Amino acid sequence: MPKYSNVAFFVDDLNSSFTINELNKLASSFKTVSLFSTSPVSASVLSKHSNVSNIEINFKEYSPGKIVFGNFGFLFQSIIKEFFLSSKYLFHLNLFKQKISELVRSIYLADEVTKKLSANNTQETLYYSFWFNQWATVLAFLNKKKQGSENCITRAHGIDIYEERIPYIHRIAFRWFQLKYITNVCSVSHKGASYLKNKYPYYQTKISSVYLGTNYSGINPFNEKNTFTIVSCAKIRNLKRIHLIPEILLHIDFPINWIHIGDEDKTDPDVQLLHLNLSVLQKNKPNVTIRLLGNLDNKEVLKFYENNSINLFVSVSKTEGLPVSMMEALSFGIPIMATDVGGCSEIVNQQTGFLISKEFDPQEIAKQIKAFSISEKNKDAFRIHAVEYWKNHFNSTDNFNQFLKKNIQSN
């Protein structure tokens, strides 16, 4: 058991398998869990744990002027420092104003968290943000206010790590403040931790890495004699580049099924490009069968892996953290082909599949898929070893226990 008996868990939403899994782990490890979420929480999720309480914060009493007046010294110094850390703010003043507004709102949230937890008489509480985002700023301010008396930790994934992904300014505003007052930052990939340590060497002792993980659900019913089947699983949006998969399949000359799981971001221009590429593919490649399943909940995704023979899981993202979708596929023994971005190389290797270049040639990748289809990697024996790799690296129970040990028990 960790030395803290209670935990306050801060998360943007509980609509994903990995955030729900994290809540389940916390509920079994702590006496009480105070859940702070920015989106509605399903009653079915809460009903599973009698020791989890969902605490809502509203902005009915939010008064920016009052917060600025009460924290003028801190805000003035922080805003000046942040502005002079990046000359790009000069060309994006409206964006800078937005970041200031977010900082003010974070102070309000920190005060509300203190009130809510005091009202619930929680003591010896660990403060844990699942993302290295505004909630982490809230906890940093809470820790600053209490002069470091709280244990405030955060996980970090992808978009909340790599600052070059941020449009226009290419920096995460007030990151220096987060790092100064957060107790521990735990990246879900070694590459993410290395990035943070190199960018912020002064705080490298606070930065570590522990993988997330998934639960074991069984072996995929692979049948080598079935039509070669690839699966992709992601929301259709620009970062995932799903439109590139039809470009690869245009160069495949043997029977192949492509199944995509995930709905569309209607506002993303890449969605139109995908449908254009699909139209070209359907006209020119009768050997390719396409199934777009749309959005499936996590149980449906796992059930699909459990009941359908799949040769290869495919990801062509231009950026990633360390995808839980890959961990889930690998737990079934499904080999993975993925672009070498983010932490993908920590799960995709010669034991589990193969990596491809971020800026790949679709024709060359088609050749690699064909080579895979006639290789030893497309055999049962390889898939058994792939599951072993998952067990040794991405078992959620083992990794969560390591997370507790590294980031909580040691403090």
Secondary structure, 3 states (H helix, E strand, C coil): CCCCCEEEEEECCCCCHHHHHHHHHHHHHCCEEEEEECCCCCHHHHHCCCCEEECCCCCCCCCHHHHHHHCHHHHHHHHHHHHHCCHHHHHCHHHHHHHHHHHHHHHHHHHHHHHHHHHCCCCCEEEEECCCCHHHHHHHHHHHHCCCCCEEEEEECCCCCCHHHCCCCCCCCCHHHHHHHCCEEEECCHHHHHHHHHHCHHHHHHEEECCCCECCCCCCCCCCCCCEEEEEECCECCCCCCCHHHHHHCCCCCCEEEEEECCECCCCHHHHHHHHHHHHHHHHCCCEEEEEEECCCHHHHHHHHHHCCCCEEEECCCCCCCCHHHHHHHHCCCCEEEECCCCHHHCCCCCCEEEECCCCCHHHHHHHHHHHHCCHHHCHHHHHHHHHHHHHHCEHHHHHHHHHHHHHHCC
